[in-house]
Amino acid sequence: MTTDGTNNAAPNSLSDYELAQASARGDMKAFETIYERHHRRVYSLCLRMVANATEAEDLAQEVFIQLFRKIGSFRGESAFTTWLHRLTVNHVLMHFRKRGVRLEKTTEEGEIGEIQDYLQAAAERPRFVDRIALDKAISELPPGYRTVFVLHDVEGFEHEEVADMLGVSVGTSKSQLHKARMRLRELLNKKAETKKAETKKTGTKKQGRKNN
């Protein structure tokens, strides 16, 4: 650290907080390091929420433009990844609002129990095929369902936080999550049945060729 408050260490060796401070002072190399370090994470979150690769890449770029403007407001009171995560979520939600994406109207306010289904099984058995099927099914959820599901079950936000971010009641958040999980189970079961039928058909063809 020099007398003028700058840090002469190589950017890659600095912490996120130090890089953020340097970026706020106009150090572009520091900001480039932040981009390289966190772009993949930001893009992945955008992709899970919008389920469109091109749209997710555009949103990720917009997040970093916004980050460049706001990075001076980061005070290190929380982890930089947490702060950037919230910035990303808020940007995607703003994108949804501009597009007119809304949650379904619902009056269900009670507690909704956890659904023990394929989703939990996939989490307990981290097989490559399970993750592919799960990601594909999530991308096919309606936007409103997908948003609540990703925020709560994937990103780990509490219902109170999800409700606050979406501007809905806690009961609505719980109801939407319940419906999202039920829809997800339907999609996964349908995919499993289709794959089972294709496997059986392939096996029948192979047996037929063997008999010939």
C-alpha positions in Angstrom: 0.0 0.0 0.0 1.4 3.4 -1.0 1.0 6.7 0.8 -1.8 7.8 -1.5 -3.9 4.8 -0.6 -3.3 2.8 -3.8 -2.2 -0.8 -3.8 0.7 -1.9 -6.0 0.0 -5.6 -5.6 -1.0 -7.6 -8.7 -4.8 -7.4 -9.2 -5.2 -11.2 -9.0 -3.7 -11.3 -5.5 -6.1 -8.7 -4.1 -9.4 -9.5 -2.3 -12.7 -8.5 -3.8 -13.0 -5.6 -1.3 -9.5 -4.3 -2.3 -10.4 -4.6 -6.0 -13.7 -2.8 -5.4 -11.9 0.0 -3.7 -9.3 0.2 -6.5 -12.1 0.2 -9.1 -13.9 3.0 -7.4 -10.7 5.1 -7.8 -10.7 4.4 -11.5 -8.4 1.4 -11.7 -9.6 -0.4 -14.8 -7.3 -3.3 -14.4 -8.9 -3.9 -11.0 -12.4 -3.8 -12.5 -11.3 -6.2 -15.3 -10.1 -8.6 -12.6 -13.5 -8.4 -10.9 -15.2 -9.1 -14.2 -13.0 -12.1 -14.9 -13.5 -13.4 -11.4 -17.3 -13.1 -11.3 -18.7 -13.0 -14.8 -19.4 -16.7 -15.0 -21.3 -16.6 -11.7 -23.4 -13.6 -12.7 -24.1 -15.1 -16.2 -25.2 -18.4 -14.6 -27.6 -16.6 -12.2 -29.1 -14.6 -15.1 -29.5 -17.8 -17.2 -31.3 -19.6 -14.4 -33.7 -16.7 -14.1 -34.5 -15.9 -17.7 -33.8 -19.4 -19.3 -32.4 -17.8 -22.5 -28.6 -17.8 -23.2 -28.6 -14.6 -25.4 -30.8 -12.7 -23.0 -28.7 -13.9 -20.0 -25.5 -12.7 -21.6 -27.0 -9.3 -22.4 -28.2 -9.0 -18.8 -24.9 -10.0 -17.4 -23.2 -7.3 -19.4 -25.8 -4.8 -18.1 -25.1 -5.9 -14.5 -21.4 -5.1 -14.9 -22.1 -1.7 -16.4 -24.3 -1.0 -13.4 -21.6 -2.5 -11.1 -19.1 -0.1 -12.6 -21.4 2.9 -11.7 -22.2 1.7 -8.2 -19.0 0.0 -7.1 -18.1 3.0 -5.0 -21.1 2.3 -2.8 -19.7 -1.1 -1.7 -18.5 -0.7 1.9 -17.5 -4.2 2.7 -20.3 -4.7 5.2 -21.1 -8.0 3.5 -19.2 -10.3 1.2 -18.7 -8.8 -2.2 -20.3 -11.9 -3.8 -23.4 -11.4 -1.7 -23.6 -7.8 -2.7 -23.1 -8.6 -6.4 -25.6 -11.4 -6.2 -28.3 -9.1 -4.9 -27.4 -6.5 -7.5 -27.8 -9.1 -10.2 -31.1 -10.4 -8.9 -32.5 -6.9 -8.6 -31.4 -6.1 -12.2 -33.1 -9.2 -13.6 -36.3 -8.5 -11.6 -36.3 -4.9 -13.1 -35.9 -6.5 -16.5 -39.0 -8.7 -15.7 -41.0 -5.7 -14.6 -40.2 -3.9 -17.8 -41.4 -6.9 -19.8 -44.6 -7.1 -17.7 -43.8 -10.5 -16.2 -46.2 -11.0 -13.2 -46.8 -13.7 -10.7 -50.2 -15.4 -10.8 -52.9 -13.9 -8.6 -53.4 -16.1 -5.5 -55.1 -15.9 -2.2 -53.3 -18.8 -0.6 -51.7 -17.6 2.6 -51.0 -20.7 4.6 -47.7 -22.6 5.1 -46.9 -25.0 2.4 -45.0 -28.2 3.3 -41.8 -29.3 1.5 -42.3 -31.6 -1.5 -40.1 -34.6 -1.3 -39.7 -35.5 -5.0 -37.3 -35.9 -7.9 -35.8 -32.5 -7.1 -34.5 -33.7 -3.7 -33.4 -37.0 -5.2 -31.4 -35.2 -7.8 -29.7 -33.0 -5.2 -28.8 -36.1 -3.2 -27.6 -38.0 -6.2 -25.5 -35.4 -8.1 -25.5 -37.3 -11.4 -24.7 -35.4 -14.6 -27.9 -36.6 -16.3 -30.0 -35.5 -13.3 -28.6 -32.0 -13.3 -29.2 -31.7 -17.1 -32.8 -32.8 -16.7 -33.4 -30.5 -13.8 -31.9 -27.4 -15.5 -34.0 -28.1 -18.6 -37.2 -28.5 -16.6 -36.5 -25.3 -14.7 -36.1 -23.4 -18.0 -39.5 -24.6 -19.1 -41.3 -23.3 -16.0 -43.5 -20.2 -16.6 -41.5 -17.0 -15.8 -43.3 -16.2 -12.6 -42.9 -19.7 -11.2 -39.3 -19.9 -12.3 -38.4 -16.6 -10.6 -39.7 -17.7 -7.2 -38.2 -21.2 -7.6 -34.8 -19.9 -8.5 -34.7 -17.3 -5.8 -35.9 -19.6 -3.0 -34.8 -23.2 -3.9 -31.7 -22.4 -6.0 -30.3 -19.2 -4.6 -31.4 -19.7 -1.0 -33.4 -16.6 -0.3 -36.1 -16.8 2.5 -39.7 -16.3 1.6 -39.7 -12.9 3.4 -36.8 -11.8 1.1 -38.4 -13.2 -2.0 -41.7 -11.4 -1.2 -39.8 -8.1 -0.6 -37.9 -8.3 -3.9 -41.0 -9.2 -5.9 -43.4 -6.9 -4.1 -45.8 -9.6 -3.1 -47.0 -11.2 0.1 -45.1 -14.0 1.8 -48.2 -16.2 1.3 -48.0 -15.5 -2.5 -44.3 -16.4 -2.5 -45.1 -19.7 -0.8 -48.0 -20.5 -3.1 -46.0 -19.7 -6.2 -43.1 -22.0 -5.0 -45.6 -24.8 -4.3 -47.0 -24.5 -7.8 -43.5 -24.3 -9.3 -42.4 -27.5 -7.5 -45.6 -29.3 -8.6 -45.1 -28.2 -12.2 -41.4 -29.1 -12.1 -42.3 -32.6 -10.9 -44.7 -33.0 -13.7 -42.1 -31.9 -16.2 -39.5 -34.2 -14.8 -41.8 -37.2 -14.6 -42.8 -36.6 -18.3 -39.2 -36.5 -19.3 -38.4 -39.6 -17.4 -41.3 -41.5 -19.0 -40.2 -40.3 -22.5 -36.6 -41.4 -21.9 -37.9 -44.8 -20.6 -40.0 -45.3 -23.7 -37.1 -44.3 -26.0 -34.7 -46.7 -24.1 -37.2 -49.5 -24.4 -37.7 -48.8 -28.1 -34.0 -48.8 -28.7 -33.6 -52.1 -26.9 -36.4 -53.7 -28.9 -34.7 -52.6 -32.2 -31.3 -54.0 -31.0 -33.0 -57.3 -30.0 -34.7 -57.5 -33.4 -31.4 -57.0 -35.3 -29.8 -59.7 -33.1 -32.5 -62.2 -33.8 -32.1 -61.6 -37.6 
